[in-house]
Amino acid sequence: MMALLWAQQIMLEKKTYEQVPRLLKEQVKEILIDSGYEELVTE
């Protein structure tokens, strides 16, 4: 659930992938890629 909220915030450009807590990064990355926002995943 938290990963989805983070992903939505990134899609809306209110947060960046770098701001995602370490434990949620993989889940958020998967959601962003599945949603077609792979360009927002920067490591």
PyMOL Python script that loads the backbone (N, CA, C, O; Angstrom):
from pymol import cmd

cmd.read_pdbstr("""\
ATOM      1  N   MET A   1       0.825  -1.194   0.000  1.00  0.00           N
ATOM      2  CA  MET A   1       0.000   0.000   0.000  1.00  0.00           C
ATOM      3  C   MET A   1       0.872   1.263   0.000  1.00  0.00           C
ATOM      4  O   MET A   1       0.630   2.194  -0.767  1.00  0.00           O
ATOM      5  N   MET A   2       1.875   1.279   0.860  1.00  0.00           N
ATOM      6  CA  MET A   2       2.751   2.453   0.909  1.00  0.00           C
ATOM      7  C   MET A   2       3.526   2.619  -0.399  1.00  0.00           C
ATOM      8  O   MET A   2       3.765   3.739  -0.850  1.00  0.00           O
ATOM      9  N   ALA A   3       3.909   1.509  -0.994  1.00  0.00           N
ATOM     10  CA  ALA A   3       4.641   1.575  -2.263  1.00  0.00           C
ATOM     11  C   ALA A   3       3.770   2.211  -3.337  1.00  0.00           C
ATOM     12  O   ALA A   3       4.260   3.005  -4.141  1.00  0.00           O
ATOM     13  N   LEU A   4       2.501   1.875  -3.359  1.00  0.00           N
ATOM     14  CA  LEU A   4       1.585   2.449  -4.337  1.00  0.00           C
ATOM     15  C   LEU A   4       1.435   3.952  -4.125  1.00  0.00           C
ATOM     16  O   LEU A   4       1.401   4.716  -5.090  1.00  0.00           O
ATOM     17  N   LEU A   5       1.346   4.370  -2.883  1.00  0.00           N
ATOM     18  CA  LEU A   5       1.238   5.807  -2.589  1.00  0.00           C
ATOM     19  C   LEU A   5       2.489   6.555  -3.042  1.00  0.00           C
ATOM     20  O   LEU A   5       2.401   7.639  -3.618  1.00  0.00           O
ATOM     21  N   TRP A   6       3.655   5.964  -2.774  1.00  0.00           N
ATOM     22  CA  TRP A   6       4.903   6.583  -3.226  1.00  0.00           C
ATOM     23  C   TRP A   6       4.955   6.662  -4.744  1.00  0.00           C
ATOM     24  O   TRP A   6       5.355   7.682  -5.304  1.00  0.00           O
ATOM     25  N   ALA A   7       4.550   5.589  -5.406  1.00  0.00           N
ATOM     26  CA  ALA A   7       4.570   5.572  -6.868  1.00  0.00           C
ATOM     27  C   ALA A   7       3.654   6.651  -7.429  1.00  0.00           C
ATOM     28  O   ALA A   7       4.011   7.324  -8.396  1.00  0.00           O
ATOM     29  N   GLN A   8       2.482   6.822  -6.836  1.00  0.00           N
ATOM     30  CA  GLN A   8       1.555   7.859  -7.303  1.00  0.00           C
ATOM     31  C   GLN A   8       2.154   9.246  -7.129  1.00  0.00           C
ATOM     32  O   GLN A   8       2.016  10.099  -8.006  1.00  0.00           O
ATOM     33  N   GLN A   9       2.811   9.475  -6.011  1.00  0.00           N
ATOM     34  CA  GLN A   9       3.442  10.771  -5.778  1.00  0.00           C
ATOM     35  C   GLN A   9       4.553  11.041  -6.801  1.00  0.00           C
ATOM     36  O   GLN A   9       4.731  12.174  -7.247  1.00  0.00           O
ATOM     37  N   ILE A  10       5.283  10.010  -7.159  1.00  0.00           N
ATOM     38  CA  ILE A  10       6.338  10.154  -8.166  1.00  0.00           C
ATOM     39  C   ILE A  10       5.728  10.435  -9.530  1.00  0.00           C
ATOM     40  O   ILE A  10       6.228  11.285 -10.267  1.00  0.00           O
ATOM     41  N   MET A  11       4.651   9.732  -9.875  1.00  0.00           N
ATOM     42  CA  MET A  11       3.989   9.958 -11.155  1.00  0.00           C
ATOM     43  C   MET A  11       3.441  11.381 -11.260  1.00  0.00           C
ATOM     44  O   MET A  11       3.414  11.965 -12.344  1.00  0.00           O
ATOM     45  N   LEU A  12       3.011  11.926 -10.146  1.00  0.00           N
ATOM     46  CA  LEU A  12       2.491  13.294 -10.124  1.00  0.00           C
ATOM     47  C   LEU A  12       3.603  14.335  -9.978  1.00  0.00           C
ATOM     48  O   LEU A  12       3.345  15.537  -9.912  1.00  0.00           O
ATOM     49  N   GLU A  13       4.848  13.844  -9.931  1.00  0.00           N
ATOM     50  CA  GLU A  13       6.046  14.673  -9.806  1.00  0.00           C
ATOM     51  C   GLU A  13       6.061  15.501  -8.528  1.00  0.00           C
ATOM     52  O   GLU A  13       6.579  16.618  -8.508  1.00  0.00           O
ATOM     53  N   LYS A  14       5.491  14.949  -7.464  1.00  0.00           N
ATOM     54  CA  LYS A  14       5.539  15.600  -6.156  1.00  0.00           C
ATOM     55  C   LYS A  14       6.702  15.061  -5.326  1.00  0.00           C
ATOM     56  O   LYS A  14       7.173  15.717  -4.398  1.00  0.00           O
ATOM     57  N   LYS A  15       7.157  13.854  -5.675  1.00  0.00           N
ATOM     58  CA  LYS A  15       8.302  13.219  -5.024  1.00  0.00           C
ATOM     59  C   LYS A  15       9.202  12.650  -6.108  1.00  0.00           C
ATOM     60  O   LYS A  15       8.802  12.551  -7.268  1.00  0.00           O
ATOM     61  N   THR A  16      10.418  12.277  -5.730  1.00  0.00           N
ATOM     62  CA  THR A  16      11.336  11.639  -6.672  1.00  0.00           C
ATOM     63  C   THR A  16      11.660  10.237  -6.183  1.00  0.00           C
ATOM     64  O   THR A  16      11.484   9.923  -5.006  1.00  0.00           O
ATOM     65  N   TYR A  17      12.133   9.399  -7.094  1.00  0.00           N
ATOM     66  CA  TYR A  17      12.488   8.027  -6.736  1.00  0.00           C
ATOM     67  C   TYR A  17      13.573   8.006  -5.669  1.00  0.00           C
ATOM     68  O   TYR A  17      13.589   7.110  -4.826  1.00  0.00           O
ATOM     69  N   GLU A  18      14.469   8.968  -5.691  1.00  0.00           N
ATOM     70  CA  GLU A  18      15.549   9.032  -4.706  1.00  0.00           C
ATOM     71  C   GLU A  18      15.014   9.229  -3.289  1.00  0.00           C
ATOM     72  O   GLU A  18      15.679   8.845  -2.327  1.00  0.00           O
ATOM     73  N   GLN A  19      13.832   9.816  -3.142  1.00  0.00           N
ATOM     74  CA  GLN A  19      13.256  10.074  -1.829  1.00  0.00           C
ATOM     75  C   GLN A  19      12.561   8.855  -1.227  1.00  0.00           C
ATOM     76  O   GLN A  19      12.209   8.866  -0.047  1.00  0.00           O
ATOM     77  N   VAL A  20      12.362   7.815  -2.017  1.00  0.00           N
ATOM     78  CA  VAL A  20      11.655   6.618  -1.545  1.00  0.00           C
ATOM     79  C   VAL A  20      12.497   5.916  -0.480  1.00  0.00           C
ATOM     80  O   VAL A  20      13.701   5.737  -0.664  1.00  0.00           O
ATOM     81  N   PRO A  21      11.877   5.519   0.631  1.00  0.00           N
ATOM     82  CA  PRO A  21      12.622   4.760   1.653  1.00  0.00           C
ATOM     83  C   PRO A  21      13.214   3.477   1.059  1.00  0.00           C
ATOM     84  O   PRO A  21      12.610   2.831   0.203  1.00  0.00           O
ATOM     85  N   ARG A  22      14.382   3.138   1.525  1.00  0.00           N
ATOM     86  CA  ARG A  22      15.153   2.005   1.002  1.00  0.00           C
ATOM     87  C   ARG A  22      14.331   0.716   0.927  1.00  0.00           C
ATOM     88  O   ARG A  22      14.431  -0.020  -0.055  1.00  0.00           O
ATOM     89  N   LEU A  23      13.539   0.439   1.929  1.00  0.00           N
ATOM     90  CA  LEU A  23      12.787  -0.814   1.975  1.00  0.00           C
ATOM     91  C   LEU A  23      11.643  -0.870   0.956  1.00  0.00           C
ATOM     92  O   LEU A  23      11.128  -1.951   0.669  1.00  0.00           O
ATOM     93  N   LEU A  24      11.249   0.265   0.416  1.00  0.00           N
ATOM     94  CA  LEU A  24      10.138   0.304  -0.537  1.00  0.00           C
ATOM     95  C   LEU A  24      10.602   0.457  -1.982  1.00  0.00           C
ATOM     96  O   LEU A  24       9.798   0.327  -2.905  1.00  0.00           O
ATOM     97  N   LYS A  25      11.877   0.727  -2.187  1.00  0.00           N
ATOM     98  CA  LYS A  25      12.370   1.056  -3.535  1.00  0.00           C
ATOM     99  C   LYS A  25      12.046  -0.002  -4.585  1.00  0.00           C
ATOM    100  O   LYS A  25      11.610   0.347  -5.681  1.00  0.00           O
ATOM    101  N   GLU A  26      12.245  -1.277  -4.285  1.00  0.00           N
ATOM    102  CA  GLU A  26      12.001  -2.325  -5.283  1.00  0.00           C
ATOM    103  C   GLU A  26      10.526  -2.400  -5.662  1.00  0.00           C
ATOM    104  O   GLU A  26      10.192  -2.551  -6.837  1.00  0.00           O
ATOM    105  N   GLN A  27       9.643  -2.294  -4.673  1.00  0.00           N
ATOM    106  CA  GLN A  27       8.203  -2.333  -4.948  1.00  0.00           C
ATOM    107  C   GLN A  27       7.777  -1.123  -5.764  1.00  0.00           C
ATOM    108  O   GLN A  27       7.002  -1.257  -6.711  1.00  0.00           O
ATOM    109  N   VAL A  28       8.269   0.046  -5.411  1.00  0.00           N
ATOM    110  CA  VAL A  28       7.928   1.277  -6.130  1.00  0.00           C
ATOM    111  C   VAL A  28       8.449   1.200  -7.557  1.00  0.00           C
ATOM    112  O   VAL A  28       7.755   1.593  -8.495  1.00  0.00           O
ATOM    113  N   LYS A  29       9.664   0.697  -7.726  1.00  0.00           N
ATOM    114  CA  LYS A  29      10.257   0.551  -9.057  1.00  0.00           C
ATOM    115  C   LYS A  29       9.379  -0.339  -9.933  1.00  0.00           C
ATOM    116  O   LYS A  29       9.113  -0.008 -11.088  1.00  0.00           O
ATOM    117  N   GLU A  30       8.932  -1.460  -9.389  1.00  0.00           N
ATOM    118  CA  GLU A  30       8.085  -2.390 -10.134  1.00  0.00           C
ATOM    119  C   GLU A  30       6.765  -1.733 -10.545  1.00  0.00           C
ATOM    120  O   GLU A  30       6.310  -1.904 -11.676  1.00  0.00           O
ATOM    121  N   ILE A  31       6.160  -0.991  -9.634  1.00  0.00           N
ATOM    122  CA  ILE A  31       4.895  -0.307  -9.932  1.00  0.00           C
ATOM    123  C   ILE A  31       5.093   0.729 -11.035  1.00  0.00           C
ATOM    124  O   ILE A  31       4.288   0.808 -11.963  1.00  0.00           O
ATOM    125  N   LEU A  32       6.153   1.518 -10.939  1.00  0.00           N
ATOM    126  CA  LEU A  32       6.416   2.550 -11.944  1.00  0.00           C
ATOM    127  C   LEU A  32       6.652   1.936 -13.323  1.00  0.00           C
ATOM    128  O   LEU A  32       6.139   2.435 -14.324  1.00  0.00           O
ATOM    129  N   ILE A  33       7.423   0.861 -13.373  1.00  0.00           N
ATOM    130  CA  ILE A  33       7.706   0.207 -14.657  1.00  0.00           C
ATOM    131  C   ILE A  33       6.427  -0.382 -15.233  1.00  0.00           C
ATOM    132  O   ILE A  33       6.156  -0.229 -16.424  1.00  0.00           O
ATOM    133  N   ASP A  34       5.637  -1.056 -14.397  1.00  0.00           N
ATOM    134  CA  ASP A  34       4.376  -1.648 -14.861  1.00  0.00           C
ATOM    135  C   ASP A  34       3.391  -0.587 -15.346  1.00  0.00           C
ATOM    136  O   ASP A  34       2.544  -0.862 -16.195  1.00  0.00           O
ATOM    137  N   SER A  35       3.505   0.625 -14.804  1.00  0.00           N
ATOM    138  CA  SER A  35       2.594   1.712 -15.168  1.00  0.00           C
ATOM    139  C   SER A  35       3.102   2.534 -16.351  1.00  0.00           C
ATOM    140  O   SER A  35       2.438   3.476 -16.782  1.00  0.00           O
ATOM    141  N   GLY A  36       4.276   2.182 -16.877  1.00  0.00           N
ATOM    142  CA  GLY A  36       4.820   2.893 -18.028  1.00  0.00           C
ATOM    143  C   GLY A  36       5.617   4.141 -17.673  1.00  0.00           C
ATOM    144  O   GLY A  36       5.823   5.008 -18.522  1.00  0.00           O
ATOM    145  N   TYR A  37       6.061   4.236 -16.441  1.00  0.00           N
ATOM    146  CA  TYR A  37       6.830   5.389 -15.985  1.00  0.00           C
ATOM    147  C   TYR A  37       8.277   5.018 -15.672  1.00  0.00           C
ATOM    148  O   TYR A  37       8.873   5.555 -14.738  1.00  0.00           O
ATOM    149  N   GLU A  38       8.845   4.089 -16.462  1.00  0.00           N
ATOM    150  CA  GLU A  38      10.209   3.649 -16.169  1.00  0.00           C
ATOM    151  C   GLU A  38      11.229   4.778 -16.229  1.00  0.00           C
ATOM    152  O   GLU A  38      12.289   4.685 -15.610  1.00  0.00           O
ATOM    153  N   GLU A  39      10.922   5.854 -16.973  1.00  0.00           N
ATOM    154  CA  GLU A  39      11.859   6.981 -17.062  1.00  0.00           C
ATOM    155  C   GLU A  39      11.991   7.725 -15.741  1.00  0.00           C
ATOM    156  O   GLU A  39      12.945   8.479 -15.554  1.00  0.00           O
ATOM    157  N   LEU A  40      11.049   7.527 -14.821  1.00  0.00           N
ATOM    158  CA  LEU A  40      11.116   8.182 -13.509  1.00  0.00           C
ATOM    159  C   LEU A  40      11.935   7.397 -12.508  1.00  0.00           C
ATOM    160  O   LEU A  40      12.200   7.877 -11.406  1.00  0.00           O
ATOM    161  N   VAL A  41      12.338   6.191 -12.883  1.00  0.00           N
ATOM    162  CA  VAL A  41      13.156   5.352 -11.989  1.00  0.00           C
ATOM    163  C   VAL A  41      14.613   5.654 -12.279  1.00  0.00           C
ATOM    164  O   VAL A  41      15.151   5.243 -13.307  1.00  0.00           O
ATOM    165  N   THR A  42      15.240   6.369 -11.375  1.00  0.00           N
ATOM    166  CA  THR A  42      16.660   6.678 -11.524  1.00  0.00           C
ATOM    167  C   THR A  42      17.398   6.131 -10.309  1.00  0.00           C
ATOM    168  O   THR A  42      16.971   6.316  -9.169  1.00  0.00           O
ATOM    169  N   GLU A  43      18.488   5.468 -10.564  1.00  0.00           N
ATOM    170  CA  GLU A  43      19.199   4.857  -9.446  1.00  0.00           C
ATOM    171  C   GLU A  43      20.555   5.454  -9.256  1.00  0.00           C
ATOM    172  O   GLU A  43      21.287   5.050  -8.353  1.00  0.00           O
TER     173      GLU A  43
END
""", "prot")
cmd.dss("prot")
cmd.show_as("cartoon", "prot")
cmd.util.cbc("prot")
cmd.orient("prot")
